[in-house]
Amino acid sequence: MDNTASAIKPAQTVVLDVFCSRVGDDWLVMLDPTWAPQYLLHSFDSNYEIYPVQLNLEDLERTMSARGANYSKRFATTGSVELSAEGEAADVLATWLSTAFASSVRPSPHARARG
């Protein structure tokens, strides 16, 4: 996998931006590859997507609030949502996403069997 997103560089402000699209009861999460920590990059495929996952946006709100981390959450009319955070809040969002991915990733019903 050739992921071009990069880990934190000390002199730059980082921004983590993901678009989460509803697909039935699951979510397809797409990463803007500008920046992501290495531990999060491993969750995404070569197109910077992960599917299917379960996301609990209320849990995200509680987590970000408890850590005092500001982020933006913009909803589309389709039920999809864009999540964006900057600086230390980007690290909090990345940690929350990696935990959500680890606890909810299921094989895609469309995935080809590997042999």
N, C-alpha and C positions, 0 to 999 in steps of 0.2 A: 504494500500500500504506500503510495507516495503522497502523504499528507504534507501540505505546504504551510499549514498553520504553525505558529511558533509559540514557544513557551515565553514566559515573562522576560523582558529585557529591562534592566534596572532603570534606565532613563526614559522609558516610554510609559504613557498611561495606557492600560489595556482595556479593551471593550469586548465583552462576550455577548454575542447576539445569536439567538436561535429562533427559528420559526417552527411552531408546533401545529401540525395540521391534523384535524380529526379524521380518522378513518374508522367508521363504526364506533366501537367501544374503545379503540386503541388510538394511539398517537403516532404519527410519523414526525420525527424531529430532524430538522435540517440545520446544520451549523454554518454560519458565516465563517469561512476559513481564515479570516484575518488574524485571529488569536484564539487559542485554547490551550489550557495546560495539557501536558503530555498524557497524564492519566485519563483525561477525558477524551482525547483524540482516539485512543485505542477502542473506544466504543463505537465509533463511526466507520462506515464503509468508505470506499474510495471516492464516493460522491458526497461525502460528509452528511450521510443520512443514517438514521437508525430506526428500525421498525420491526415489529410492533412493540410499543412500550405503554405502560400505564403511568399517567402523570396525575398527581393530586395537587391542583393549583392552590387549594386552601392550605395544604401543608407547606407549599412554597411560600405563601404569604406569611404564615406563622414563623417559618424559619428565617426569612429575610427580616421580618420585624424584630424578632428576638435578637438578631445579630446587629440591628441598627443599620442594615444594608439597604440603600436605596436602589431601586430598579424600576424599569418601565415595563408595563404589560399592556400591549395594544391588541385589542380583539378585532377580528375581521367579521364581516357579516356571515361568513361560512361557519363560524364557531372556532376557527383557528386563532392562534395567539402568537404574537411576537414577544419574546422576552429579551431584555437587554439590560446589562449592568456594566458599570465602569469601575476601574481600580479595585479596591478591596472587595467591593460588592460583587465584582465579576468572579472573584475566587469563591465567595459564598455560593453564588449561583452555580458555578462549576461543580462544587462539592455536592450540592443538592442534586444536580442532574446526575452525577455519577452514582450517587446512592439510589436514586430512582431507577436508573438503568439497571444497576446490579440486582435490584430486588424485583424487577418486573419484566425483564426481557424474555420474550417467548419466541420460539421458532416461528417464522413467518409461514402462513399456510401456502404461500406462493414460492417458498424457497425450494430449490432443487436439491434432491438427495445427493449427498457427497459419498463417493465410494472409494 
